[in-house]
Amino acid sequence: MALIQFVRNYDDLSTDRGYQFKFHCDKCGNGFMTQFKPSTLGMAQGLFSAASSFLGGWGNQAGHAAYEVQRSIGGKAHDSALAEAVEEARPNFRQCTRCGIWVCKEVCWNEKVNQCENCAPNFDEQMAAHQAQAKAEAARQQLWDKARQTDYVKDVDMSAGAYVSSATAATNVEEAKTLCKDCGANVGSAKFCPECGKPVQKGPTFCPQCGAKSTGAKFCGDCGHKFS
C-alpha cells in the first residue's frame, strides 16, 4: 500500500462484515468516524454460513471457500477501504506546514495564520485565559497585602513559658457518666432511669476508699470499692 500522509493515530473498527475507521486529531485527540463500508465477501460468507445452518450443512464448503477467498484478497480490500476512509476524513483535518501534525479544523486549527494552535495559539483565546489568570493572581496578592495590614498576634503571650492551645484540639478524655445503680444504663441528668424506670440515686462524687472521682458506677474504677 502506498504511503498515506495523515493523522498519526486512528482506530481500525473493521470486521468481517465491512470496514470502518476513526481518525484522531494529533493535538486534542478528538475523532472523526468514517461511514461503514460493507464487505461483499463478508456478506457472502454470512449468507453461505446461514444457508449451511438452515439446510443441514450443504453450504458449509461454499462458506469455507468464501472465507478463503476473503483471506487471499482481504488485505487489498482493506487497504483500499482505508485509503477511501482517509479521503473521507481529510476535509475535517488540516496539516500544519510548520510542525507537520494533522489537527481538527474546528478546535485546533488557527485559520488566520494557517497553522495549528501549538505553533500559532489563538490570540483571543490566549488573551482571555491570561486575563482571567492575571485577575486571580492579583486578587491573591491583594489578599496577602490586606492580611499583612492586620495584627493577628497583639494579644498573644510570647513569654518563655507561654503556649497557645488550640480550641479545637482533639481529646481522648471521656466525659463522666451517671449510671443507674440498678441496671447500669447511662441516665445523664434524668431523675428516673430511661431503661428500668427506677429513681436515679446519685452516688458519691469521690470514692471514700481511694479518693478517685466517681462516674456513678456501682464500683470504683480504680480500687474496686463498692459504693453503698
Backbone as JSON, one array per atom type, in Angstrom:
{
  "sequence": "MALIQFVRNYDDLSTDRGYQFKFHCDKCGNGFMTQFKPSTLGMAQGLFSAASSFLGGWGNQAGHAAYEVQRSIGGKAHDSALAEAVEEARPNFRQCTRCGIWVCKEVCWNEKVNQCENCAPNFDEQMAAHQAQAKAEAARQQLWDKARQTDYVKDVDMSAGAYVSSATAATNVEEAKTLCKDCGANVGSAKFCPECGKPVQKGPTFCPQCGAKSTGAKFCGDCGHKFS",
  "N": [[0.84, -1.19, 0.0], [0.49, 2.25, -0.77], [2.23, 5.07, 0.68], [0.46, 6.93, 3.07], [-0.2, 10.16, 3.9], [-1.26, 11.36, 6.82], [-3.19, 11.7, 9.86], [-1.5, 10.61, 12.87], [-2.64, 8.77, 14.59], [-5.14, 6.33, 14.59], [-8.19, 4.42, 14.79], [-8.94, 1.14, 13.9], [-11.87, -0.08, 13.02], [-12.85, -2.17, 11.62], [-14.56, -5.17, 10.6], [-15.38, -8.63, 9.85], [-17.59, -8.11, 8.38], [-17.39, -5.66, 7.18], [-15.81, -2.4, 6.61], [-14.51, 0.18, 8.66], [-13.33, 3.22, 10.08], [-11.7, 5.28, 12.54], [-10.39, 8.4, 12.9], [-7.99, 10.34, 14.68], [-7.42, 13.59, 16.02], [-4.18, 14.97, 16.11], [-3.52, 16.72, 18.11], [-5.64, 17.39, 20.09], [-7.01, 15.0, 20.25], [-9.63, 14.51, 19.52], [-12.03, 12.7, 17.57], [-12.86, 11.49, 14.23], [-15.28, 9.58, 12.71], [-15.53, 7.36, 10.04], [-17.9, 6.48, 7.44], [-19.54, 3.31, 7.54], [-18.39, 0.72, 5.51], [-19.67, -1.86, 3.76], [-18.45, -5.22, 3.41], [-18.28, -7.1, 0.53], [-17.49, -9.77, 0.27], [-17.57, -10.53, 2.92], [-20.3, -10.35, 3.47], [-21.21, -12.28, 1.7], [-20.04, -14.56, 2.75], [-21.42, -14.67, 5.17], [-24.01, -15.2, 4.26], [-23.65, -17.73, 3.06], [-22.94, -19.19, 5.35], [-25.26, -18.98, 6.85], [-27.06, -20.31, 5.16], [-25.95, -22.85, 5.22], [-26.38, -23.58, 7.89], [-29.16, -23.59, 7.98], [-29.97, -25.46, 6.04], [-28.82, -27.82, 6.74], [-26.08, -28.09, 6.35], [-25.15, -28.21, 3.7], [-24.09, -26.01, 2.48], [-21.73, -25.56, 3.74], [-19.16, -26.06, 2.78], [-19.05, -24.18, 0.73], [-19.24, -21.81, 2.18], [-16.84, -21.94, 3.59], [-15.09, -21.75, 1.46], [-15.6, -19.14, 0.61], [-14.56, -17.76, 2.77], [-11.84, -18.38, 2.53], [-11.29, -17.11, 0.12], [-11.67, -14.48, 0.93], [-9.58, -14.23, 2.74], [-7.42, -14.35, 1.04], [-7.55, -12.06, -0.59], [-8.31, -10.12, 1.1], [-6.55, -8.33, 2.31], [-5.88, -6.45, 0.31], [-8.41, -5.42, -0.17], [-8.92, -4.29, 2.28], [-6.87, -2.34, 2.44], [-7.64, -0.7, 0.36], [-10.1, 0.2, 1.33], [-9.21, 1.63, 3.56], [-7.74, 3.68, 2.35], [-9.81, 5.04, 1.04], [-11.25, 5.83, 3.27], [-9.49, 7.62, 4.46], [-9.53, 9.73, 2.61], [-12.17, 10.45, 2.94], [-12.19, 11.43, 5.54], [-10.29, 13.44, 5.48], [-11.11, 16.19, 4.81], [-11.89, 17.17, 7.28], [-9.67, 17.7, 8.73], [-6.53, 19.46, 9.16], [-3.23, 19.99, 7.97], [-0.39, 21.14, 9.6], [1.92, 23.37, 8.32], [4.21, 24.1, 9.57], [4.93, 22.38, 11.77], [4.02, 19.92, 10.94], [2.01, 18.22, 11.95], [-1.31, 16.74, 11.98], [-4.38, 18.26, 12.55], [-7.65, 18.76, 14.03], [-9.93, 20.87, 12.36], [-11.92, 22.34, 13.59], [-11.29, 22.85, 16.29], [-8.49, 22.9, 16.85], [-7.12, 24.31, 14.93], [-5.65, 27.22, 13.63], [-7.09, 29.38, 11.73], [-6.47, 31.91, 10.75], [-3.72, 32.14, 10.39], [-3.01, 29.84, 9.19], [-1.88, 27.64, 10.58], [-1.31, 25.13, 13.11], [-2.67, 25.31, 16.48], [-0.73, 24.78, 18.31], [1.61, 25.78, 17.24], [0.83, 28.36, 16.5], [-0.84, 29.92, 18.63], [-4.27, 30.73, 19.32], [-5.03, 34.09, 19.41], [-7.11, 35.53, 20.68], [-8.21, 33.6, 22.4], [-5.98, 33.04, 24.04], [-5.57, 35.58, 25.17], [-7.92, 35.93, 26.66], [-7.66, 33.83, 28.5], [-5.25, 34.5, 29.84], [-5.97, 36.93, 30.91], [-7.93, 36.23, 32.8], [-6.34, 34.63, 34.48], [-4.49, 36.53, 35.36], [-6.13, 38.29, 36.82], [-6.96, 36.58, 38.88], [-4.49, 36.07, 40.09], [-3.78, 38.67, 40.89], [-5.81, 39.19, 42.74], [-5.14, 37.31, 44.68], [-2.65, 38.3, 45.54], [-3.5, 40.76, 46.59], [-5.04, 39.89, 48.73], [-3.03, 38.81, 50.33], [-1.61, 41.19, 50.88], [-3.54, 42.66, 52.26], [-3.93, 41.02, 54.45], [-1.49, 41.28, 55.71], [-1.7, 43.77, 56.81], [-3.19, 43.53, 59.04], [-3.11, 43.0, 62.53], [-2.59, 40.05, 63.96], [-1.55, 38.99, 66.28], [-1.47, 40.52, 68.52], [-2.52, 40.06, 71.07], [-1.26, 37.81, 71.93], [0.58, 35.92, 74.2], [3.95, 35.93, 74.43], [5.87, 35.07, 76.19], [8.49, 33.09, 77.83], [7.44, 30.75, 79.03], [4.9, 30.49, 77.99], [2.21, 29.11, 76.09], [0.24, 28.58, 73.23], [-2.93, 27.23, 73.1], [-4.95, 25.05, 71.18], [-8.33, 25.65, 70.4], [-9.85, 23.76, 69.24], [-8.66, 21.38, 69.72], [-8.2, 17.87, 69.67], [-9.41, 15.47, 72.01], [-8.97, 12.69, 74.16], [-10.24, 12.24, 76.47], [-12.96, 11.04, 78.19], [-16.23, 12.19, 78.95], [-17.62, 12.31, 82.23], [-19.93, 9.84, 83.24], [-23.26, 9.32, 84.39], [-24.52, 6.6, 85.91], [-27.19, 4.23, 86.14], [-27.89, 2.69, 89.22], [-29.21, 0.31, 89.37], [-29.58, -0.96, 86.81], [-27.42, -0.15, 85.32], [-27.53, 1.58, 83.14], [-26.84, 4.58, 81.23], [-27.86, 7.49, 82.64], [-27.58, 10.18, 82.57], [-28.63, 13.42, 83.28], [-31.13, 12.8, 84.16], [-33.94, 12.15, 86.33], [-35.14, 9.73, 86.61], [-34.42, 6.41, 85.61], [-34.08, 5.81, 82.15], [-34.18, 3.24, 81.17], [-34.93, 1.23, 83.05], [-36.67, 2.54, 84.7], [-36.36, 3.09, 87.36], [-35.89, 5.24, 90.24], [-33.29, 7.6, 90.05], [-30.37, 7.24, 91.83], [-28.12, 9.26, 93.2], [-24.7, 8.79, 93.26], [-21.69, 8.88, 95.31], [-19.41, 11.65, 94.87], [-16.68, 11.28, 94.98], [-14.55, 8.44, 95.48], [-14.74, 6.89, 98.62], [-12.76, 5.21, 99.47], [-10.33, 5.31, 97.93], [-10.3, 7.84, 96.9], [-10.64, 8.43, 94.23], [-12.29, 9.95, 91.38], [-15.76, 9.55, 91.07], [-17.82, 7.92, 88.65], [-20.43, 7.34, 88.79], [-20.88, 4.65, 88.78], [-21.43, 1.3, 90.15], [-19.23, 0.29, 91.39], [-15.93, 1.35, 92.33], [-13.76, 2.53, 89.84], [-11.03, 2.49, 90.14], [-10.14, 1.23, 92.53], [-11.99, -0.71, 93.09], [-13.83, -0.58, 95.11], [-17.06, -0.95, 96.56], [-19.81, 1.08, 96.14], [-22.11, 2.22, 98.49]],
  "CA": [[0.0, 0.0, 0.0], [1.27, 3.47, -0.87], [2.3, 5.88, 1.89], [-0.65, 7.86, 3.25], [0.09, 11.23, 4.83], [-2.46, 11.72, 7.55], [-3.0, 11.7, 11.31], [-0.68, 9.5, 13.36], [-3.42, 7.8, 15.36], [-6.5, 6.0, 14.14], [-8.73, 3.13, 15.23], [-9.49, 0.31, 12.84], [-13.09, -0.7, 13.53], [-13.31, -3.1, 10.6], [-14.89, -6.54, 10.97], [-15.57, -9.46, 8.65], [-18.77, -7.6, 7.67], [-17.09, -4.44, 6.44], [-14.68, -1.57, 7.03], [-14.81, 1.48, 9.27], [-12.14, 3.74, 10.73], [-11.84, 6.51, 13.31], [-9.13, 9.14, 12.88], [-7.9, 11.24, 15.82], [-6.6, 14.8, 15.94], [-2.88, 14.78, 16.75], [-3.37, 17.65, 19.22], [-6.63, 17.23, 21.16], [-7.49, 13.62, 20.32], [-10.99, 14.33, 19.01], [-12.03, 11.74, 16.46], [-13.84, 11.51, 13.15], [-15.56, 8.21, 12.31], [-15.99, 7.26, 8.66], [-19.08, 5.65, 7.2], [-19.29, 1.88, 7.45], [-18.41, 0.22, 4.14], [-19.84, -3.31, 3.83], [-17.57, -6.08, 2.62], [-19.07, -8.03, -0.29], [-17.09, -11.14, 0.61], [-18.05, -10.8, 4.26], [-21.73, -10.6, 3.37], [-21.38, -13.56, 1.03], [-19.7, -15.62, 3.71], [-22.51, -14.77, 6.13], [-25.13, -15.88, 3.61], [-23.3, -19.14, 2.93], [-22.99, -19.81, 6.67], [-26.66, -19.08, 7.23], [-27.66, -21.39, 4.37], [-25.41, -24.11, 5.72], [-27.04, -23.9, 9.15], [-30.58, -23.83, 7.75], [-30.2, -26.62, 5.17], [-28.16, -29.03, 7.21], [-24.65, -28.14, 6.12], [-24.71, -28.37, 2.32], [-23.32, -24.85, 2.05], [-20.58, -25.37, 4.61], [-17.94, -25.98, 1.97], [-19.08, -22.92, -0.01], [-18.9, -20.75, 3.13], [-15.4, -22.04, 3.84], [-14.41, -21.25, 0.26], [-15.69, -17.68, 0.62], [-13.61, -17.29, 3.78], [-10.5, -18.5, 1.97], [-11.14, -16.04, -0.87], [-11.51, -13.23, 1.67], [-8.24, -14.23, 3.3], [-6.43, -14.15, -0.01], [-7.58, -10.69, -1.16], [-8.81, -9.19, 2.12], [-5.57, -7.28, 2.55], [-6.04, -5.42, -0.71], [-9.7, -4.77, 0.07], [-8.78, -3.47, 3.49], [-6.05, -1.19, 2.1], [-8.45, 0.18, -0.47], [-11.09, 0.82, 2.2], [-8.5, 2.6, 4.38], [-7.42, 4.84, 1.51], [-11.05, 5.78, 0.84], [-11.61, 6.44, 4.56], [-8.61, 8.78, 4.65], [-10.05, 10.82, 1.79], [-13.43, 10.88, 3.53], [-11.93, 12.17, 6.78], [-9.32, 14.5, 5.28], [-11.64, 17.57, 4.88], [-12.1, 17.59, 8.66], [-8.37, 17.9, 9.36], [-5.59, 20.33, 8.48], [-1.83, 19.7, 8.31], [0.38, 22.35, 9.88], [3.13, 23.43, 7.5], [5.36, 24.39, 10.43], [5.34, 21.2, 12.55], [3.67, 18.73, 10.2], [0.95, 17.39, 12.52], [-2.66, 16.92, 11.47], [-5.26, 18.63, 13.64], [-9.04, 19.03, 13.63], [-10.04, 22.28, 11.98], [-12.89, 23.04, 14.43], [-10.78, 23.2, 17.61], [-7.04, 23.05, 16.99], [-6.53, 24.94, 13.75], [-5.73, 28.68, 13.57], [-7.39, 29.67, 10.33], [-5.92, 33.2, 10.35], [-2.31, 32.03, 10.01], [-2.84, 28.54, 8.55], [-1.02, 26.78, 11.39], [-2.0, 24.55, 14.25], [-2.6, 26.19, 17.64], [0.54, 24.57, 19.01], [2.59, 26.69, 16.65], [0.28, 29.71, 16.46], [-2.01, 29.94, 19.51], [-5.32, 31.7, 19.02], [-4.75, 35.28, 20.21], [-8.26, 35.88, 21.53], [-8.3, 32.59, 23.46], [-4.88, 33.24, 24.96], [-5.8, 36.83, 25.89], [-8.97, 35.69, 27.65], [-7.13, 32.95, 29.54], [-4.26, 35.22, 30.64], [-6.67, 37.95, 31.67], [-8.54, 35.57, 33.97], [-5.26, 34.22, 35.37], [-3.91, 37.74, 35.96], [-7.07, 38.77, 37.82], [-6.9, 35.67, 40.02], [-3.21, 36.29, 40.76], [-3.85, 39.98, 41.55], [-6.66, 39.04, 43.92], [-4.37, 36.58, 45.68], [-1.67, 39.22, 46.09], [-4.21, 41.74, 47.39], [-5.4, 39.23, 49.98], [-1.81, 38.77, 51.14], [-1.31, 42.55, 51.34], [-4.54, 43.04, 53.26], [-3.69, 40.22, 55.65], [-0.3, 41.81, 56.38], [-2.06, 45.0, 57.49], [-3.94, 43.18, 60.25], [-2.29, 42.43, 63.61], [-3.25, 38.87, 64.47], [-0.83, 38.44, 67.44], [-1.3, 41.55, 69.56], [-2.91, 39.54, 72.39], [-0.59, 36.52, 72.16], [1.66, 35.98, 75.18], [5.15, 35.32, 73.86], [6.87, 34.8, 77.23], [9.16, 31.81, 77.67], [6.63, 29.6, 79.45], [3.54, 30.58, 77.46], [1.89, 28.32, 74.9], [-1.1, 28.77, 72.69], [-3.64, 25.96, 72.97], [-5.99, 25.07, 70.15], [-9.67, 25.48, 70.94], [-10.47, 22.59, 68.62], [-7.78, 20.23, 69.88], [-8.89, 16.62, 69.97], [-9.14, 14.93, 73.34], [-9.39, 11.31, 74.38], [-10.84, 12.16, 77.8], [-14.39, 10.87, 78.12], [-16.99, 12.88, 79.98], [-18.12, 11.43, 83.28], [-21.28, 9.37, 83.01], [-24.06, 8.95, 85.55], [-25.11, 5.3, 85.6], [-28.23, 3.72, 87.04], [-27.33, 1.71, 90.14], [-29.94, -0.95, 89.25], [-29.34, -1.66, 85.53], [-26.17, 0.29, 84.73], [-27.72, 2.44, 81.97], [-26.44, 5.97, 81.39], [-29.08, 8.26, 82.86], [-27.31, 11.6, 82.39], [-29.17, 14.27, 84.35], [-32.51, 12.42, 84.4], [-34.29, 11.76, 87.7], [-35.53, 8.34, 86.56], [-33.67, 5.67, 84.58], [-34.87, 5.6, 80.94], [-34.2, 1.83, 80.81], [-35.69, 0.42, 84.01], [-37.67, 3.37, 85.36], [-36.08, 3.29, 88.78], [-35.37, 6.57, 90.58], [-31.84, 7.69, 89.97], [-29.72, 7.5, 93.1], [-26.84, 9.89, 92.95], [-23.62, 8.21, 94.02], [-20.72, 9.85, 95.82], [-18.59, 12.3, 93.86], [-15.36, 10.67, 95.05], [-14.52, 7.15, 96.18], [-14.26, 7.06, 100.01], [-11.65, 4.32, 99.74], [-9.08, 5.77, 97.31], [-10.41, 9.24, 96.53], [-10.82, 8.62, 92.79], [-13.55, 10.55, 91.01], [-16.77, 8.55, 90.74], [-18.58, 8.13, 87.41], [-21.8, 6.9, 89.01], [-20.96, 3.2, 88.7], [-21.63, 0.63, 91.42], [-17.92, 0.03, 91.98], [-14.89, 2.31, 91.96], [-12.97, 2.06, 88.73], [-9.61, 2.45, 90.49], [-9.8, 0.25, 93.59], [-12.99, -1.76, 93.17], [-14.71, -0.38, 96.28], [-18.48, -0.91, 96.23], [-20.48, 2.2, 96.73], [-23.35, 1.82, 99.17]],
  "C": [[0.88, 1.24, 0.0], [1.21, 4.26, 0.44], [1.13, 6.88, 1.92], [-0.24, 8.9, 4.28], [-1.2, 11.64, 5.52], [-2.15, 11.65, 9.04], [-2.24, 10.45, 11.76], [-1.51, 8.4, 14.0], [-4.79, 7.58, 14.73], [-6.89, 4.63, 14.67], [-9.31, 2.4, 14.04], [-10.66, -0.46, 13.41], [-13.64, -1.74, 12.56], [-13.58, -4.48, 11.19], [-14.99, -7.36, 9.7], [-16.77, -9.01, 7.84], [-18.48, -6.35, 6.86], [-16.0, -3.63, 7.11], [-15.17, -0.24, 7.59], [-13.6, 1.92, 10.08], [-12.48, 5.02, 11.49], [-10.48, 7.17, 13.41], [-9.14, 10.19, 13.99], [-7.0, 12.43, 15.53], [-5.31, 14.58, 16.71], [-2.67, 15.7, 17.95], [-4.34, 17.35, 20.36], [-7.19, 15.83, 21.28], [-8.92, 13.42, 19.87], [-10.97, 13.46, 17.75], [-13.12, 12.0, 15.43], [-14.03, 10.08, 12.67], [-16.12, 8.19, 10.89], [-17.24, 6.38, 8.56], [-18.68, 4.18, 7.07], [-19.42, 1.43, 5.99], [-18.51, -1.3, 4.17], [-18.85, -4.04, 2.94], [-18.41, -7.09, 1.85], [-18.75, -9.47, 0.07], [-17.59, -11.51, 1.99], [-19.53, -11.1, 4.26], [-22.0, -11.95, 2.72], [-21.09, -14.71, 1.98], [-20.82, -15.8, 4.72], [-23.7, -15.48, 5.54], [-24.87, -17.36, 3.46], [-23.41, -19.84, 4.27], [-24.41, -19.98, 7.14], [-27.35, -20.2, 6.47], [-27.19, -22.74, 4.85], [-26.12, -24.53, 6.99], [-28.48, -24.28, 8.91], [-30.84, -25.12, 6.98], [-29.37, -27.84, 5.55], [-26.72, -29.17, 6.79], [-24.22, -28.25, 4.68], [-23.86, -27.2, 1.86], [-22.08, -24.63, 2.87], [-19.29, -25.23, 3.81], [-17.89, -24.68, 1.19], [-18.72, -21.77, 0.91], [-17.42, -20.76, 3.44], [-14.61, -21.49, 2.66], [-14.44, -19.73, 0.22], [-14.72, -17.09, 1.62], [-12.18, -17.33, 3.25], [-10.26, -17.42, 0.92], [-10.92, -14.7, -0.16], [-10.11, -13.12, 2.26], [-7.2, -13.88, 2.23], [-6.41, -12.72, -0.55], [-8.06, -9.67, -0.14], [-7.85, -8.06, 2.4], [-5.72, -6.14, 1.57], [-7.35, -4.67, -0.5], [-9.62, -3.85, 1.27], [-7.97, -2.21, 3.19], [-6.84, -0.18, 1.27], [-9.49, 0.92, 0.38], [-10.43, 1.89, 3.08], [-8.18, 3.86, 3.58], [-8.66, 5.68, 1.26], [-11.47, 6.49, 2.13], [-10.76, 7.67, 4.82], [-9.13, 9.97, 3.86], [-11.37, 11.35, 2.33], [-13.19, 11.78, 4.75], [-11.07, 13.4, 6.56], [-9.91, 15.91, 5.35], [-11.84, 18.08, 6.3], [-10.8, 17.87, 9.4], [-7.52, 18.86, 8.51], [-4.18, 19.93, 8.92], [-1.07, 21.01, 8.48], [1.67, 22.33, 9.07], [4.38, 23.69, 8.33], [5.86, 23.15, 11.16], [4.94, 19.88, 11.9], [2.54, 17.89, 10.77], [-0.39, 17.71, 11.89], [-3.58, 17.19, 12.66], [-6.67, 18.86, 13.11], [-9.22, 20.52, 13.39], [-10.99, 23.04, 12.89], [-12.26, 23.58, 15.71], [-9.32, 23.63, 17.59], [-6.36, 23.74, 15.81], [-6.74, 26.45, 13.8], [-5.87, 29.1, 12.11], [-6.7, 30.95, 9.85], [-4.48, 33.09, 9.84], [-1.99, 30.7, 9.36], [-1.79, 27.67, 9.26], [-1.84, 26.21, 12.54], [-1.83, 25.48, 15.46], [-1.43, 25.88, 18.55], [1.58, 25.57, 18.54], [2.12, 28.14, 16.68], [-0.99, 29.75, 17.31], [-3.0, 31.03, 19.1], [-5.2, 32.88, 19.97], [-5.9, 35.58, 21.17], [-8.41, 34.89, 22.69], [-7.21, 32.79, 24.5], [-5.07, 34.51, 25.79], [-6.84, 36.63, 27.0], [-8.45, 34.85, 28.82], [-6.15, 33.7, 30.44], [-4.91, 36.34, 31.46], [-7.27, 37.36, 32.94], [-7.47, 35.15, 34.98], [-4.64, 35.42, 36.09], [-4.82, 38.29, 37.06], [-7.04, 37.89, 39.07], [-5.61, 35.87, 40.8], [-3.2, 37.62, 41.5], [-4.69, 39.9, 42.81], [-5.92, 38.31, 45.03], [-3.34, 37.48, 46.34], [-2.32, 40.27, 46.98], [-4.65, 41.17, 48.74], [-4.19, 39.14, 50.91], [-1.49, 40.15, 51.73], [-2.28, 42.98, 52.44], [-4.33, 42.27, 54.56], [-2.49, 40.76, 56.43], [-0.61, 43.09, 57.17], [-2.82, 44.76, 58.8], [-3.0, 42.54, 61.27], [-3.05, 41.27, 64.23], [-2.67, 38.39, 65.81], [-0.69, 39.45, 68.57], [-1.63, 41.04, 70.95], [-2.22, 38.22, 72.73], [0.57, 36.73, 73.13], [2.87, 35.22, 74.63], [6.24, 35.1, 74.91], [7.36, 33.37, 77.13], [8.28, 30.62, 78.02], [5.23, 29.59, 78.9], [3.38, 29.73, 76.2], [0.46, 28.6, 74.49], [-1.76, 27.41, 72.52], [-4.75, 26.1, 71.94], [-7.34, 24.81, 70.77], [-10.34, 24.24, 70.4], [-9.6, 21.36, 68.76], [-8.57, 18.99, 70.27], [-8.51, 16.13, 71.35], [-9.67, 13.51, 73.43], [-10.07, 11.13, 75.74], [-12.35, 12.08, 77.65], [-15.07, 11.64, 79.24], [-17.52, 11.86, 80.99], [-19.57, 11.08, 83.02], [-21.96, 9.07, 84.35], [-24.81, 7.68, 85.21], [-26.15, 4.91, 86.63], [-27.64, 2.62, 87.92], [-28.03, 0.37, 90.04], [-29.61, -1.7, 87.96], [-28.06, -1.22, 84.84], [-26.3, 1.19, 83.53], [-27.27, 3.86, 82.28], [-27.69, 6.82, 81.5], [-28.86, 9.76, 82.69], [-27.8, 12.4, 83.56], [-30.61, 13.94, 84.69], [-32.72, 12.0, 85.86], [-34.69, 10.29, 87.76], [-34.78, 7.67, 85.41], [-34.54, 5.45, 83.36], [-34.97, 4.14, 80.53], [-35.08, 1.01, 81.76], [-36.72, 1.21, 84.79], [-37.43, 3.61, 86.83], [-35.58, 4.71, 89.03], [-33.85, 6.55, 90.57], [-31.29, 8.05, 91.33], [-28.32, 8.04, 92.8], [-25.78, 9.27, 93.85], [-22.67, 9.28, 94.52], [-19.88, 10.42, 94.7], [-17.2, 11.68, 93.81], [-15.44, 9.37, 95.83], [-13.99, 7.37, 97.61], [-13.04, 6.21, 100.32], [-10.33, 4.87, 99.2], [-9.12, 7.22, 96.88], [-10.56, 9.5, 95.04], [-12.19, 9.19, 92.5], [-14.53, 9.48, 90.56], [-17.48, 8.92, 89.45], [-20.03, 7.72, 87.57], [-21.96, 5.41, 88.94], [-21.14, 2.6, 90.09], [-20.31, 0.4, 92.14], [-16.93, 1.08, 91.49], [-14.03, 1.73, 90.85], [-11.5, 1.93, 89.03], [-9.29, 1.37, 91.52], [-10.84, -0.84, 93.74], [-13.93, -1.64, 94.35], [-16.15, -0.29, 95.84], [-19.11, 0.25, 96.95], [-21.8, 1.75, 97.34], [-24.53, 2.58, 98.6]]
}
